[in-house]
């Protein structure tokens, strides 16, 4: 760890292709928006010598948040890879957005990484969404460490934040969340705030002073040692309690001094196994400084304590036909198995795919098999196609640095994969395989759009298909009932980014229009109608008369047509014409322009003319008969009802249930789940939950999740139905 470094050995410089999985570390940064993840990435890159003192790469630009949209919005909106070298180890740092709307990018980062750094602001604390991600990592045993940032804040308190982290992340074992270092404070300023100028290593009892802009090691004074003894003893006990050597605790409690080398080795093993979670402090370098506070210690933790890709189990792999395949983890000579974790479009080189290789070795210009399955419900068609890949490169800001190969365990960018989408599997063309997809959240905020002009209409389809290919958390819907193009997103910020990308990246201007819900109409009771279509205007005329009866059916029955004509009043060849006219009118609606459903229409009688009757005439008569029956009947407007499941912290159950009731929801029941959460099940009209993805986040402070599924259509309240009818009349 950082305690082992006697002096900074110098930066390794630019990232290159790794030659062995043991020399790779893949780490993802997790934390809420504003916690300082991107600033920390740049500080680590500066310490590793990958950027200059201004935090920029050689040709300008930052190593993260380099997208124009990110600059305009002043926050990360996409997954970024920043590779650095430290002591011969290539560290792939995956910077993720902290805002909840971009959780899909976070999950992609978790899939590509072998360990996670949770970045916590000393001034903001730990939010509920960060706790939820911690629990997800715990469920799969992912190694984690915690980095406390914003120590320069006036009321920042590292010791208090360590206690908060232990409470938030160490529910099962608070002694598994402990600091490796304590901050050293400089003189107090006029405001009473004493800035953090260095760190003291609890294991080595060494001081690391960063006040000069570079890390300098020294011995503590006798008066400083008692202040760290308590924290040091607790840390040693925490490490020993997780040791695989069961005799170590007895020896320690018996008074034996455990040597430093053993403690560090046990610490590294406990971190790599995901059972001990060290807390560190970090701050960006000040102007002119070469190293940010705590960055050396953090790089040493990543290289020494985080696992190699060998220790990352390969996600489930099958053949295209679904037969399981046993793939050895990180076998550079094994069958090629790689996964596209991010897709982006570059204006100069086209589509660029960020790929994590799990098995085999990827080389430029070879032909691979691209498999994409399981996302058809989000506008992603299943596909299996062979493609020749282009150049391989390592991203660094806006640069793409060519590499000669990518081994198992490493990440790189692949150019010219025209069909590959996020989540797709790359494998050998002669041995096509498919990786089990990672869990992605459902997009539940609808965004109805239409092309701004005819020129935009021609480009809209291609722009939308590219957009959803890049982001599988979006779902594209062509609603056949409302005839709207709907882009389902995770939230308002997600929707804003989608619109801006359509405009700036694909040159498509769109207008956002109100999202329409798929309503239906039905008869409330029996009714009869007579359709008379008789016209004479020279030559052949038009003559058709039919009499029908309409009665309601149970929900889900559709339109049922029954022929009870006797005596040939309507010739047999025209009965299908009557049915076609009725069904066509039913599709157009009879009251407010919504499809008619769940009725039985019985043809009872009619009249025909030997010359003037025709297929078209009886279609018209059938439609007229249905309209007349509707005019004399009470018509219900049916609205779709969704079954909603909300997983929420116990503290917010009352507020969520009250809110659901205010949305005309019916709570079906609650169920207690683990982690102090409750699952609420309810039925809510879809009219009331168009913006529920946004409203629930606000109501629960970002800690609740929900899912929805169509249940049925049912009559809406008369007062609301009347408003809908009035709006339909005004629109017509």
N, C-alpha and C positions, 0 to 999 in steps of 0.2 A: 504494500500500500504506500501511501504518501510517506509514512514513517520510515520506509526503507530507503528513501532517496536521500543521499548525502548532499548532493548538489544537483542542480538542473543539468542534465547531460547535453542539452541542445536539441533543437527541433530536427525531426527527420525530414521535414519539408513536404513536398508534394506527395499525394496519395498515388500509388501505383497498383498494378494487378498483384494480388496475393498469390503466393506459390504453394502455400500449405494452409489448410483450414485452422491449424493451431495458431497461426499468426493473424487471425481475424477475430474482431469483436464487433458484434452488432448490437447497438444499444439505442433504445427509443426514449425520447424525452416526453414526459407526460405532465400535464399541469393545466390549471385553469388559465383562461385568457388574461394576460397581464402579469403572469407570475414570473416572467423573465426568461423563458426557455430560449428564445432566439438570441437574446443578449448573451446568455450563457454559452450557446453554441459558438458565437463569434469570439468570446473570451477563450474558449478551449482551442479554437482554431489559431488564435493569436499566440497562445502559449506553445502550441505545437509547431509554430513557424509556418502555418499554411497561409496566413494573411499578414499584411503589414500592420503597422501600429495604428492605422486609422480603421482597422477592422475590415479591410477590403482586399479583394484578390488583385492580382497584378494588373489586370486590364480594367479595373474599376468595378464597382458593384459589391454588394455584400454577399456572403456565402449562403445566406438564408433570407427568406422574404424578398426574393429578387423579382418576383412577378409584379407587373405594373398594377394589377388589381390590389395586391398586398400593400404596395406603396400608397395607393389612394385610400384604402380602408384602414391603414395603420394597424394591421393585424395579420397573422398567418391564416391563410385559407386553404392551404394544401400541404401535403407531405413533402418535406425536403430532405435530401440526402447530402450530408457533408462528411466526406472521408478525410481523416487526418492520420498521420503516422506518429507513433510514440514508442520510442525504444524498440523499433523493429516490428511493432504490432500495428496492423492497419485497423483503425477504429472507424466503423461506419456509423456516424451519428445521424439518427433519424429524428428530425424536428417536426413535431406534429402541431396542428392548430389546437388551441385550448377552448375555442368557442364550441358550444354544444352542437351547432348546426353542421359542423364538419367532423363529426365523430366517425364518419366513414373513413376519413384520412387517418384518424387515430388508430382505428382497427387494422387498417392496412399496415401501419407502422408496427403494431404489436405482432402482426403475422410475420413480418420480415425480421424482427429482432429476436435476440436470445436473452435479453435482460432489459430492465426498464429503470430509468432515473426519474423519480417523481420530484418535480420542481415545485417548491412551496415558498410563497412570498412571506417574509417575516412581518409584513404590514397587513396582509390580507388573511392569512391562515389557510385552513384546509376547507374547501367547499364540498358539498354533497356529491357532485358529479365525480370529483377526484377520488373520493372514497369508493364510489361504485366501480371505477376502473381498477382500483387497488384490489377489490374483491374479485374481479374478473381475473386479474393476474394471479391472485392467490389460488383460484380454482384450478389453474393449470400449472401451478408450481413455478411460475416465472420468477427468477431472481430479481430483487429490487433493492434500490438504495434511495435515500432522500437527500435532496440538496436544498438548503435554505438560502434564499436570495433576498435582495433588498435590505441587506443589513445596514445600509447607509441611512435608512429611514430614521426619523427622529426618535420614534418610540419602539424601534426594533429591539427584540429581546431574544437572543438565540436560545438561551436556556428555557425560556417559557415556550418557545416554538417547538423545541425538542419534546417538551412535555405534551404539547398539543398533538404532535405527530404520534407519540407513543399511545395516546388515548384514541386517536383516529385510526391508526393502522395496526396497533398492537393489541387488539381486543382479546386475542387468545393468549398472548404472552407479551406484556409490556416491556419485559426485559430483553426482548428480541429487537427492540427499536431503541438504539442507543448511539450517542455521538462518538466519533473517533477522535475528534478534535474539539477544543474549546477556543472561542475567539479571544484575541488579545486586543485591548482597547488602548487608544492613544489618549492624550490629554483632553479634558472636557473643553468644549467650545463655549462661547458666550451663551448659547441656548441650553447649556447643561448636557448636551449630547457628546458622548465620547466615541469617536469613530473607531471601527474595527481596523486594525493595522496589521494583524498577523494571526497566527494560530499556534496552539500548543498541542503537540501530539500526545495523546493520553497513554499510549503504549510505550513509546520511546522516551517520553518526557523531554522532548526537544522543542525548542521554540523556532517558528518559521515566520520571519518578519518580511512583510511585503511593502513596507512603507517607502522603500527606495524605488519601487517599480520592478524589482526582481526579488526572487525568493532567497532569503539569507537564513542560514541555520545557526543557532547558538544554544548554549546551555542555559537553563533557567536559574535564577538566583535562589538561594535557600528560602527566602521569604515567599517565593511563588509555589514551591512544591506542595505545601499543605493544602493550598486552594484546589489542587487537582487530584488529590489522593482519593477523595470520595468517589468522584466520577471515574477515576481510573480503576478502582477496585470493583465498582459496579460493572464496568465494561469487561474486565477480565472474567468476572463471574458469568456474565452473559455469554461470552465466547466459550468458556469451558463447559457451560451447561449444554451447548450445542455440539460439543466435540464428539467425534466418533470414538475417542479413547475414554472409556467409561471410568478409568482409574484416575483421570486427571483431576476431577473435582475433589475426590478424597485426598489426593496429594496436596492440592492447593489449600483445602480447609485444614489439613494437618500442619500447615506452616511452610510447606515446600515452596521455594521460589521457582515459578515456571519460567523457563528461558524465553526470551523474546522471539526467537525463531519459531518455536513451537506455537506460541500464541498467534503469530501472524499467519502461519500455515493453517491453523484451525479456523482463524477468522476467514481466510480466503475460501476454504472449503465450505464453511457455513453460509457465506454469501452466495457462492455458486450453487449450493443446494436449495437456495430459496428459503432458508429457515432463520437467517439473521439479516437485519436490515439496517445498515449503518446510516447515521445522519452526518452530513458534511455541510460546510458553509462555503459559499462562493460569491464573488463579486467581480464585475468587469474591471479591466485595467483602467487606471486613470490616464489622463492625457500624457503621452510620452512614455508610459510604462510598457514593459515587454510582457509582463505576466499579470493576470488578474488574480486576486486573492483566492486561494483554495483550488485553483485550476490544476496545479501540479498534483496535488493530493487526489483530485478527482480523476485525472488521467491514470494515475497509479492504481486507483481502485478499479477502474474499468479494465485495465490490462492485467492486473494481478488477481482481482477478486471475481470478476464476471466470467461466466463460462465461455468456453470455445464453442463453435458450431457443432463440434462432435457431441456435445452434451444436449443438443436440441433435438428432441425426437421428431422424425419426419412426419408431417401430417399424413393422414390416410391416403393411400395411392391405390388406384384400381386400373384395370384395362378399360378401354372404351366400352367394352361390353359389361363392365361392372364386377369383374372377377378381382378379388384382392391381390395386391402384389406386395411382397415383403421387400422394402427398399432399405438397404443399410445406410444409417445416417452418415452423411458427409463423405461418401465414397467417391473420390475424384475420378476413379476409373470405372465407376458403375454406370448404369443406364442414365441417360440425361433426364432429370426431372427438375424443372424450374417453374416459377410462377410469376406472372405479371402482377405486381403489387400496386402499380400506378401507371396510368397512361396519360400522356400529354401531347399536345400538338405544337410543333415548332414551325414558324413561318418559313424557315429555310430548308429544314431536313424532313418535314412532315411529321408523322406520328413517331413518338419516342416512348418506349416502354421501359420502366424501371423493373428489373427482374431480380428475384432472389433465387439462386441456384441451390437446390437441396441435395442433388446427386449428379455425378458426372462433371463434365467440363464443357463449357460453351465457348465456341470459337467463331470468329467472323466468317461471313459468307457461306456458312453451312446451311443445309436445308433441315428444318425442324418441323415437327407436327404441332399445330396449334389446336388445342381442344378447349371449347367453351360450352359448359352445360349447367343447367339448373337456374338460370336467371331469365327464363322466357317471360315470367310474369312482370318483369321490369323493362320490357322492351328490348331484351338481349336475346337474339335467336341462338339456339344451339348450333354449334358449328364444329366441324372437323376438317382441317385444311392443311396442306403442306405449304410452307413459305420459306423462302430464302432470306435469312436475316442479313442486315447490313453491318455497319461498323459497330464495334463495342466501345464503350467509353465510360469514364467515371465523371459524374457531374461535379461541378464546383462553381456555385453561383450560376451565371449564365454560360460559363464555359463548359465544353465537353472535351475531356482529355482522353485520347484514344488509349485503349489497352489491347493486349494481344490475345487475352483469354480471360475467362471467368471461371474459377473453380468452385466446387461445392462449398457452401458456407459464405460465399461472397455475394455482393450486390453490384450491379452495373446497369447501364442503359443500353438498350438494343434499338437500333434504328431500322426503319423500313419494314416493320411488321404491320402491314396494311390492314390485316383482319384481326389482329390480337386486341383484346379488350382487358380491362382490369379484372383480375380473377381467373384469367385463362391459364392453362397449363402448356408449357413447352416441353416437348419430349422428342426422342429420336423418331425419324420418319418411318423406320422399320419396326419400331417398338412403341407405338403410341400409347400414352398413359394419361390418366386424369387424376388430379389432386382434389381431395375433399375441400369444398369451399369454406372460407371462414365466415363467421357470423357477421351479418351486416344489418343495421337497423332499417326498419321499414319507413319509407318516406310517407308522411301523413298530412302534409300541408299541400293542398291543390293550388296550382297556378295555371289559370286558363289564359291562353295566349292566341293571338292571331297575327298574321303578317301585316306589317304597316302599309305595304304597297305591293303592287303586282310583281315588281322586281324582287322584293323580299320573299314573296310567296314561292318563287321559283327556287330560292336558296334555303328555305326554312326546313324542309325535310332533311336535307343533308346535314345542315347545322345541328339539328336536334339529334340525329343519329350519332354524330360525332360526340356530342355532349354526353349522352348516356353511355357511350362506349368508354369514355374517360372516367365516369363516375357512376358506379353501380348502385349508389344510394339514391339515385334519381330514377324515377319510373315515368316512362312516356306512355300516355293513354290517348287513343283516338276514340272518344266516347261516341258510340253509335246512336245513343238515345238523344243526347244534347247536341251532337255534331260539333263538339268542341275538341280542340287539342289541349290536353291537360298535362302539365309537367308537375309531377308530384315531388316535393322537396322535403327537407328535414326541418326547415324553419325559414324565417324571413331573410336572414343573412345568406343562407344557402340559395334562396330564390334570387336575391340581388346579384350574387356572383354568377348564377346561371345566365341571367339576362345580360350582364355585362360581358360575359364571354361570348354569347351569341353576337353581340354587337361589335366587340373589339377584335375577337379572334376569327369569327366566321362571317363578319360583314352583314349580319341579318338584324334588321330593325323590327321589333315586335311590339304590339300593344297588349297590355294586360287588360283583360275583360272580366266581369263578374263570373265567378264559377257557378254553373247551374247544376242543380241536383236533379237526378232522373226521377221525375214524378210519373204517376200513372193515374188513369181514371177508371172508374167502374160504376155500375148501376147499383143503387141502394135497394131497389126493389124491382118487381116486374113492371114491364111497360110494353106497349105495342106501337108499331109504326107502319105507315103505308108510303111506299115510294112510287110516285107516278111520274114517269118521264115520257111525255107525249109531245112531239113536235112535227109540224108539217111545213116544209119550206121548198116545195118543188122537188120533183124526182122522188127518190126514196125518202121517207120520213123516219122518225124514231118513235118507237112505241114499246114501252115496257112498264108493267105494273107488278109490284110484289108487296105482300103483306107479311110482316114478321112479328115475332114476340121475343122479347129479351128478358132474361132472368139472371140474377147474380149467381156466381159459383164461388166455392171456397178459394182462398188465396193460393196462387200458384197454378191455377187451372188453365190460364191462358184464354184463348177464344175457341169455343166449341160451336160448330155449325151443324144443325140438324135439318134434314129435309123431310117435311111431312105433307108435301103437296100431293093431292089426289086428283085423279081424272085428267091429268095433263094440262092443268090450268097454266103451269109454266112448263114449256117443253123441256125434255130431259137435257138437251144440249145447252140450255141456258141456265140450268141450276148452278153449275160451276161458275158461271159469270156472276150470278147474284152473290155467291160466296166470295168471289174475288173482290167485288165492289165493297162488300161489308168489311172484309179484312183490310182493304186499302184505307177505307174511312176510319176504321178502328186504329190503324197505325198513326193516322193524322190527329186523332182525338175528336171528341164530340162536345167538349165544354170549354177547356182552356188550352187546347192544342197539345195535350199529352196523350200517349198511347192508351187505348182502352184495353183492359185486361179482365180476366176472370168473369166472363159472361157466357151464357149459352144463347145463341141466336137460332131461333127456329123459323124456317120458312114455311108459312101455312098456306098461302094462296097467291094468286096473281093472274095476270092476263097477258096475252101475247097477240101479235098480228102476223098473219101469214107472210106479209111482205116487209113491213116496216120494223119488225123486231130484229134485234142483232145482239151480238156479244157485248158491244159497247153500251147499248141502250140498257141492258139488264144490269151491267156493272153500275151504271149511273143510278138506276132505280134502287139497287141494293144499298148504295151509299145514302141516298135520300131517305130511305126507310129507316136506317139506323139513326140518322140525324133527327128525324121526326120522333122516334121513340125516345131519344135523349131529351128532346125539348119538353116532353110531358113527364119526365122522371126526375127524381133527385139523383144527382151524380156526385159521388164521393171522389175527392182528390186523394190519392194514395201517396204517401211519402215513404222513402226507404228508411228503415230502422236498422241501426248497426248494433251489434253486440260488442261492447267495449270492456276491455280488461285493463285496469289501472293498477300498477305496482307502485306503491307510495309509502314513504316513511310514516311510522305510526303518528308522528307529530302533526301530520297534515291530513290524516284520514277524515276528520270532521269537515275541514274546509273543502276537500275534494268531493265528498258526498253531498254537501250542501250545494256546491256548484253544479254537480250533475243533476240534482233535483231542479235547479233553476233553468236547466236546459231541457226540461220536460223528460228527463231521464227516469227510468225505473231501476232502482238498485235491486239486483237479484240476490246478492249475498256478499259476504266478505270471508276471507280466509287468511289466517295468520301464516306468514312465511318467515324464513330465517333472516337474520340481520336486522331485526326490528322493523320489518316492513309488513304491509297488509296488501293483499290482492283484492281489489274491488271489482265485482262484475256487475254490469248494468246494461240496459238497453236504452239507446238514445237516438232520437231522430237525426238523420244525417244533416238536416238543415241546421242543427244546433252545434255541430262539431267541425265545421269547416276550418276554423282557426284554433281548434282545441290543442294542436301541437304547440302553438305559441302560448295560449292561455294557461295550459297545465304547467308549462315550464315556469311561468311567472308565479303561479299559485304555489308551487312546491319548491321554489328556489332551485330549479334545475335537478331535483332529486327523483322525480317521478318519471315513469315510462308507461306508455299505453299501446295497446294494439286494438285493431278494429276489424270486424268482418261483417259482411252483409247477413242480416237475419231474415228480413221479409219487408214487404210493403204493407202499410196499414193506413186507415183513414186519418187524415190530419184534422185538427180542431177546426170547426166551422169558421171561426173568425179569421184564422190564418188562411184557410182555403179561399175565403172571399177576397182577401187581399191579393192572392195569386191570380184569381180570375180577373180582378180589376186591372192588374198589371198586364195581363194577356190582352185585354180589350184595348188598353192604351197603346200597346205595342203594335196591334193590328190596325 
